[in-house]
Amino acid sequence: MGVTIDIDLADIPYCSQFVPVLDRVDVIAGRVTGPVADQDAFTAPNTTVVTSFEVATGSGRTRFQLSFGRADEPF
């Protein structure tokens, strides 16, 4: 099981007149446990950053691929 991430990088200035630059992409994974009791809670105790990708280009499109191996449960 794997994932491919395609990102179109910004190439025109936003309203503040600068072009934002993406520096890093974090892939976060964790168990899917279903609905939460408190929908206002901002916690995900079973999640972690699996890997990070550094973005080398300043414009255009960038692509990252990551293999998770065998998945025994939803994540």
Buried (B, 14 or more C-beta within 10 A) or exposed (E): EEEEEEBEBBEEEEEEEEEEEBEEBEBEBEEEEEEEEEEEEEEEEEEEEBEEBEBEEEEEEBEBEBEEEEEEEEE
